[in-house]
Amino acid sequence: MKNSNYLDRWNDVIQNNYGTPALALVKGKGIVVTDADGKKYLDFLGGIATNVLGHAHPAIVKAVSQQINTLGHVSNFYAHPHVVELAEKLKSFTGDSDAKVFFAQSGAEANEAALKLSRRTGRSRVVATQGAFHGRTMGALSLTGQPSKREPFLPLLKGVKHVAYGDLEAMRRAVNRKTAMVIIEPIMGEAGVIVPPPGYLQGLREICDTTGALLVVDCIQTGMGRTGDWFGYEYSGITPDVITLAKGLGGGLPLGAMIALGASAYLFQPGDHGSTFGGNPVTTAAALAVIKVIEKENLLLAAVKHGNYLLQEIAQMQGVKEVRGAGLLIGIEFDSEIAAKVMIDMRAHGVLINAATANTVRIAPALNISAAQVSKFVEILGKVLSDVK
């Protein structure tokens, strides 16, 4: 079966919300994936920052296989060993003795849970940022600061205000004692990997402390070692009230988490929220395997090392206006609107990336990528940019 066959079948049976994909991928090993025509690619998108250990990692395969052969699904009526162990591990990463975890299946669901939690403060207003992406379900979409995604589905939740990302004065004007929560990405991913100015997260913490609003940090894309830390906000020294997490957490399996810290951990009461599949034995087994590999192989440090090399090398390339990010979440901004062309040409050369905006591409490869694969990417990108120009 060829790519064209799969894509024809896709168009017959899949709704058109994604359009037609460029490829049909049939297998993967590490960061190398193979399409239905037998062509191999370096996966520098990583399932949109999700496959933190690449494809078919032996530790994940073993953990998932053993668990599905032991206990498949129990719903949220019962506890099981892996969900408790994973929650304990995530709690330890926060450094907060009061932290408590709610498990879901995706980032959007984690943000929906944070939104509901904030209502338990007795307030309902929310402040988010322009350009931010927090999900596509109706509550999460209300938080998302991208008009093209929001406008077809108006009216959304009332009481959500969007201000410019990185602008503390705009945030001070917007947040008051009626604000339930402020939600922020420590680095904006889908907007083109936008890094906030120095002191921004610290300023947000002060604003929320003054007004009593919850500070929710959406670490869905930055988390699980992607930026060199477990969540992605740690460089700022702040402690959020709520952390949302997904993508890399399950190592490719659907798993999200909403972690409430301090007094926020006690806001939800029995019956307030739930998820049938959240914290499933199989997905939590995968997450524990991911964490163990990251720790054993020191992949937080590796992400920083490879990321710094990429930032340095790409910044010198022809046509690159700016390269930014942290660890292995990197945005490459060009001096013209060539992102889509670069993405297509890179694919033709056997590398998968994402055109985040008209002039910016995003890369988010697995944390266990090799130095040789990083160098190969740099070589191919340099050639593609030279040819485009």
C-alpha positions as CSV (number, residue, x, y, z in Angstrom):
1,M,0.0,0.0,0.0
2,K,1.4,3.4,-1.1
3,N,1.1,6.8,0.4
4,S,-1.4,7.8,-2.2
5,N,-3.6,4.8,-1.4
6,Y,-3.7,5.7,2.3
7,L,-4.4,9.3,1.6
8,D,-7.3,8.5,-0.8
9,R,-8.8,6.2,1.9
10,W,-8.2,9.0,4.5
11,N,-10.2,11.4,2.4
12,D,-13.0,8.9,2.1
13,V,-13.5,8.3,5.8
14,I,-11.8,11.1,7.9
15,Q,-13.5,14.4,8.5
16,N,-11.8,17.4,6.8
17,N,-10.7,19.3,9.9
18,Y,-7.0,18.3,9.2
19,G,-7.1,18.6,5.5
20,T,-5.2,15.8,3.6
21,P,-1.9,14.8,5.3
22,A,1.3,14.9,3.3
23,L,2.4,11.3,4.2
24,A,1.2,8.1,5.6
25,L,3.7,6.9,8.2
26,V,3.8,3.2,8.9
27,K,6.7,2.6,11.3
28,G,9.3,4.2,13.4
29,K,12.4,3.5,15.4
30,G,14.1,6.2,17.5
31,I,13.7,9.4,15.6
32,V,13.6,7.7,12.2
33,V,10.1,7.1,10.7
34,T,9.2,5.3,7.4
35,D,6.3,6.2,5.1
36,A,4.1,3.9,3.1
37,D,6.4,4.3,0.1
38,G,9.4,3.1,2.1
39,K,11.1,6.5,2.4
40,K,12.8,7.2,5.8
41,Y,12.7,10.6,7.6
42,L,14.3,12.2,10.6
43,D,11.4,13.1,12.8
44,F,12.3,16.5,14.2
45,L,8.7,17.3,15.1
46,G,8.3,14.4,17.5
47,G,4.6,14.1,17.3
48,I,4.4,17.8,18.1
49,A,6.8,17.6,21.1
50,T,5.2,14.3,22.3
51,N,7.6,11.4,21.4
52,V,10.2,12.5,24.0
53,L,12.0,9.1,23.6
54,G,11.3,8.7,19.9
55,H,9.4,5.7,18.4
56,A,9.3,2.1,19.8
57,H,11.6,2.8,22.7
58,P,12.3,-0.5,24.4
59,A,11.5,0.7,27.9
60,I,8.1,2.0,26.8
61,V,7.3,-1.1,24.7
62,K,8.2,-3.3,27.7
63,A,6.3,-1.3,30.3
64,V,3.1,-1.1,28.1
65,S,3.3,-4.8,27.1
66,Q,3.7,-6.0,30.7
67,Q,0.9,-3.7,31.9
68,I,-1.7,-4.6,29.2
69,N,-1.0,-8.2,30.0
70,T,-1.6,-7.5,33.7
71,L,-4.3,-5.0,34.1
72,G,-5.8,-3.0,31.3
73,H,-8.3,-0.4,32.6
74,V,-10.0,0.2,35.9
75,S,-11.7,3.6,35.5
76,N,-11.5,6.2,38.3
77,F,-13.5,4.1,40.7
78,Y,-10.4,2.3,41.8
79,A,-6.7,3.0,42.6
80,H,-3.9,1.1,40.9
81,P,-0.1,1.1,41.6
82,H,1.1,3.1,38.6
83,V,-1.3,6.0,38.9
84,V,-0.2,6.5,42.5
85,E,3.5,6.1,41.7
86,L,3.3,8.6,38.8
87,A,1.4,11.1,40.9
88,E,4.1,10.8,43.6
89,K,6.8,11.4,41.0
90,L,5.2,14.4,39.5
91,K,4.6,15.8,43.0
92,S,8.3,15.4,43.8
93,F,9.2,17.4,40.6
94,T,7.1,20.4,41.8
95,G,8.9,20.6,45.2
96,D,5.6,21.3,46.9
97,S,4.5,19.1,49.7
98,D,0.8,19.9,49.2
99,A,0.7,19.2,45.4
100,K,-2.0,16.9,44.1
101,V,-2.5,15.6,40.6
102,F,-5.6,15.1,38.4
103,F,-5.0,12.9,35.3
104,A,-6.7,13.3,32.0
105,Q,-5.9,12.2,28.4
106,S,-4.7,15.4,26.7
107,G,-3.5,18.9,27.1
108,A,-6.9,20.4,26.3
109,E,-8.5,18.3,29.0
110,A,-5.8,19.3,31.5
111,N,-6.5,23.0,30.8
112,E,-10.2,22.4,31.1
113,A,-9.6,20.9,34.5
114,A,-7.6,24.0,35.5
115,L,-10.4,26.2,34.3
116,K,-12.9,24.3,36.4
117,L,-10.6,24.4,39.4
118,S,-10.3,28.2,39.1
119,R,-14.1,28.5,39.4
120,R,-13.8,26.9,42.8
121,T,-12.2,30.2,44.0
122,G,-15.6,31.8,43.6
123,R,-14.4,33.9,40.7
124,S,-14.9,33.4,37.0
125,R,-12.8,35.9,35.0
126,V,-9.7,34.7,33.2
127,V,-6.7,36.5,31.7
128,A,-4.7,34.7,28.9
129,T,-2.4,36.0,26.2
130,Q,-2.6,36.8,22.5
131,G,-1.2,34.1,20.3
132,A,-1.3,31.5,23.0
133,F,-2.5,27.9,22.4
134,H,-4.2,26.0,25.2
135,G,-6.4,23.5,23.2
136,R,-9.4,23.3,21.0
137,T,-12.3,22.1,23.3
138,M,-14.7,24.9,24.0
139,G,-13.2,25.9,27.4
140,A,-9.6,25.5,26.2
141,L,-10.4,27.3,23.0
142,S,-11.8,30.2,25.0
143,L,-8.3,30.5,26.6
144,T,-6.5,30.2,23.2
145,G,-5.4,33.6,21.9
146,Q,-5.7,32.9,18.2
147,P,-8.7,34.5,16.5
148,S,-8.5,32.2,13.4
149,K,-9.2,29.3,15.7
150,R,-11.8,31.0,17.9
151,E,-14.0,33.0,15.5
152,P,-15.8,30.1,13.7
153,F,-17.0,28.9,17.1
154,L,-18.2,32.1,18.8
155,P,-19.7,32.6,21.3
156,L,-17.1,31.1,23.6
157,L,-16.9,31.4,27.4
158,K,-17.5,34.9,28.7
159,G,-15.1,36.7,30.9
160,V,-11.8,35.7,29.2
161,K,-9.5,38.6,28.3
162,H,-6.4,38.3,26.1
163,V,-3.4,40.6,26.5
164,A,-0.1,40.8,24.7
165,Y,2.4,38.1,25.7
166,G,5.4,39.5,27.6
167,D,3.6,42.8,28.5
168,L,3.5,43.0,32.3
169,E,1.8,46.4,32.3
170,A,-1.0,45.0,30.1
171,M,-1.3,42.1,32.6
172,R,-1.5,44.5,35.6
173,R,-4.3,46.4,34.0
174,A,-6.2,43.3,33.1
175,V,-5.9,41.3,36.4
176,N,-8.0,42.3,39.4
177,R,-9.7,40.8,42.4
178,K,-12.4,39.3,40.2
179,T,-9.9,37.3,38.2
180,A,-10.0,33.6,38.9
181,M,-6.8,32.7,37.0
182,V,-4.0,33.8,34.7
183,I,-2.9,31.2,32.3
184,I,0.5,31.4,30.5
185,E,2.9,29.3,28.5
186,P,6.5,29.6,29.8
187,I,7.5,29.6,26.1
188,M,4.7,29.9,23.5
189,G,5.0,26.9,21.3
190,E,2.5,27.0,18.4
191,A,2.9,30.8,18.1
192,G,6.4,30.2,16.9
193,V,8.4,29.4,20.0
194,I,8.2,32.8,21.6
195,V,10.4,33.3,24.7
196,P,9.2,35.8,27.2
197,P,11.3,38.8,28.3
198,P,13.4,38.4,31.5
199,G,11.4,38.8,34.7
200,Y,8.0,38.1,33.0
201,L,7.0,35.0,35.0
202,Q,8.3,36.6,38.2
203,G,6.1,39.7,37.4
204,L,3.1,37.5,36.8
205,R,3.6,35.7,40.1
206,E,3.6,39.1,41.9
207,I,0.4,40.2,40.1
208,C,-1.4,37.0,41.0
209,D,-0.1,37.2,44.6
210,T,-1.5,40.8,44.9
211,T,-4.9,40.0,43.4
212,G,-5.4,36.5,44.6
213,A,-5.7,35.1,41.1
214,L,-4.4,31.6,40.4
215,L,-1.3,31.5,38.2
216,V,-1.7,28.5,35.8
217,V,1.4,27.6,33.8
218,D,0.7,25.6,30.7
219,C,3.7,23.3,30.4
220,I,2.0,21.0,27.9
221,Q,4.6,21.7,25.2
222,T,7.6,22.7,27.4
223,G,7.3,19.9,29.9
224,M,8.8,16.5,30.4
225,G,12.4,17.7,29.8
226,R,11.7,19.3,26.5
227,T,13.4,22.6,27.6
228,G,16.0,21.0,29.9
229,D,13.7,21.1,33.0
230,W,10.8,18.9,34.0
231,F,8.2,21.6,33.4
232,G,9.8,24.5,31.6
233,Y,9.2,27.4,34.0
234,E,11.9,26.5,36.6
235,Y,14.4,29.0,35.2
236,S,12.2,31.8,36.6
237,G,12.4,30.6,40.2
238,I,8.6,30.9,40.7
239,T,6.1,28.4,42.0
240,P,2.8,28.3,40.1
241,D,-0.6,27.5,41.6
242,V,-1.4,25.1,38.8
243,I,0.7,23.2,36.3
244,T,-0.8,21.6,33.2
245,L,1.1,18.8,31.5
246,A,0.5,16.4,28.6
247,K,2.3,15.6,25.3
248,G,5.7,14.1,26.4
249,L,4.2,12.8,29.6
250,G,2.9,9.6,28.0
251,G,5.8,9.2,25.6
252,G,3.4,8.9,22.7
253,L,0.4,7.6,24.6
254,P,-2.5,9.9,25.5
255,L,-2.0,11.2,29.0
256,G,-2.4,14.6,30.5
257,A,-2.2,16.0,34.1
258,M,-3.4,19.0,36.0
259,I,-1.2,19.5,39.1
260,A,-2.5,21.9,41.8
261,L,0.0,23.3,44.3
262,G,-0.4,24.8,47.7
263,A,-4.0,25.8,48.7
264,S,-5.2,25.1,45.2
265,A,-4.6,21.4,45.7
266,Y,-7.7,21.4,48.0
267,L,-10.2,23.2,45.8
268,F,-11.7,20.2,44.0
269,Q,-14.2,18.2,46.1
270,P,-15.6,14.7,45.4
271,G,-17.8,14.8,42.2
272,D,-16.3,18.1,40.9
273,H,-14.5,16.6,38.0
274,G,-13.5,13.3,36.4
275,S,-12.1,11.4,33.5
276,T,-12.9,7.8,32.6
277,F,-9.5,7.1,31.0
278,G,-7.4,9.6,32.9
279,G,-4.6,7.8,34.8
280,N,-5.2,4.6,32.9
281,P,-2.8,1.7,34.0
282,V,-1.2,1.4,30.6
283,T,-0.6,5.1,29.9
284,T,0.8,5.7,33.4
285,A,3.1,2.7,33.0
286,A,4.4,4.4,29.8
287,A,4.9,7.7,31.7
288,L,6.9,6.0,34.5
289,A,9.1,4.3,31.9
290,V,9.7,7.7,30.2
291,I,10.7,9.3,33.5
292,K,13.1,6.5,34.4
293,V,14.9,6.7,31.0
294,I,15.1,10.5,31.2
295,E,16.7,10.3,34.7
296,K,18.9,7.3,33.9
297,E,20.3,8.7,30.7
298,N,20.5,12.3,32.0
299,L,18.4,13.5,29.1
300,L,17.6,16.9,30.7
301,L,21.2,17.8,30.3
302,A,21.3,16.3,26.8
303,A,18.4,18.4,25.7
304,V,20.2,21.6,26.8
305,K,23.5,20.5,25.1
306,H,21.9,19.6,21.8
307,G,19.6,22.7,21.9
308,N,22.6,25.0,22.5
309,Y,24.4,23.5,19.5
310,L,21.3,23.9,17.3
311,L,20.8,27.5,18.4
312,Q,24.4,28.4,17.7
313,E,24.7,26.7,14.3
314,I,21.3,27.8,12.9
315,A,21.8,31.4,13.9
316,Q,24.6,31.6,11.4
317,M,22.6,30.3,8.4
318,Q,21.6,32.4,5.4
319,G,18.1,33.8,5.7
320,V,17.7,33.2,9.4
321,K,16.4,36.3,11.2
322,E,16.3,34.8,14.7
323,V,16.5,31.4,16.3
324,R,15.0,31.0,19.8
325,G,13.8,28.5,22.4
326,A,15.2,26.3,25.1
327,G,16.5,22.8,25.1
328,L,14.9,20.9,22.2
329,L,12.0,23.3,21.6
330,I,13.3,25.7,19.0
331,G,11.7,28.2,16.6
332,I,13.6,29.3,13.5
333,E,12.4,32.6,12.1
334,F,13.3,33.6,8.6
335,D,13.7,37.0,7.1
336,S,10.8,36.3,4.7
337,E,7.7,34.1,4.5
338,I,9.3,30.9,3.4
339,A,8.4,28.6,6.3
340,A,6.0,26.4,4.3
341,K,8.5,26.1,1.5
342,V,11.3,25.2,3.9
343,M,9.0,22.6,5.6
344,I,8.2,21.0,2.2
345,D,11.8,21.0,1.0
346,M,13.1,19.6,4.3
347,R,10.5,16.8,3.9
348,A,11.8,16.1,0.4
349,H,15.3,15.8,2.0
350,G,14.1,13.4,4.6
351,V,13.4,15.6,7.6
352,L,10.0,16.3,9.2
353,I,9.5,19.8,10.8
354,N,6.5,22.1,11.2
355,A,5.7,25.5,9.8
356,A,4.4,27.3,12.9
357,T,3.8,30.6,11.1
358,A,4.4,32.1,7.7
359,N,8.0,32.9,8.6
360,T,8.8,30.4,11.4
361,V,9.4,26.7,11.6
362,R,9.3,24.7,14.8
363,I,11.4,21.7,15.8
364,A,10.9,19.4,18.8
365,P,12.8,16.1,18.3
366,A,13.2,13.3,20.9
367,L,15.4,14.1,23.9
368,N,17.5,11.0,23.2
369,I,18.5,12.2,19.7
370,S,22.1,11.5,18.8
371,A,24.8,14.1,18.1
372,A,25.1,12.6,14.6
373,Q,21.4,13.2,13.9
374,V,21.6,16.7,15.2
375,S,24.5,17.4,12.9
376,K,22.7,15.8,9.9
377,F,19.7,18.1,10.5
378,V,22.0,21.2,10.6
379,E,23.6,20.0,7.3
380,I,20.3,19.5,5.5
381,L,18.7,22.7,6.8
382,G,21.7,24.7,5.6
383,K,21.4,23.2,2.1
384,V,17.7,23.8,2.0
385,L,18.0,27.4,3.0
386,S,20.8,28.0,0.5
387,D,18.6,26.5,-2.3
388,V,15.5,28.4,-1.2
389,K,17.5,31.7,-1.4
